[in-house]
Amino acid sequence: MAIVFVSPKQRQSMFFLGITILFLLVLSAIGSIVFFYQPKVDLIEEPTYFIKPKIKIDFTVLDLQQVTGSILMGRVQKEFVYSGLTEQGGQETGSVFAVTKDEAENNLKDMGLTMITLEEIAVGRENPFEPYYVIDVNSK
């Protein structure tokens, strides 16, 4: 039987102590290189400053014939769904475009409709992230 003077536990603790000391030495060497680094003088650039450009807006363009003769855009018309009785007694339904609900009623009265029910069509969707087309696999 061999006589061992150093126990395995003591050998293992010496190994881990050596690895830890080596790691701390490498870490301190890298830290000293990084923290005490001085940049070379010729690599430092002069600071640059922002020079504001002088911009002049020519408003005489608004006096040109192409601009003064342009047609202004009118107010956006809404779509209304209507149903009403004609002068002959028939039922008529459809949609009409107008800026306001009163204007739409006046247009329909001028068309000869009475007992008009008029509703504005809501623009857009409740959930904008809902897809437009959904394929139903179970219907086939």
Buried (B, 14 or more C-beta within 10 A) or exposed (E): EEEEEEEEEEEEEEEEEEEEEEEEEEEEEEEEEEEEEEEEEEEEEEEEEEEEEEEEEEEEEEEEEEEEEEEEEEEEEBBBBBBBBEEEEEEBEEEBEBEEEEBBBEBBEEBEBEEBEBEEEEEEEEEEEEEEEEEEEEEE
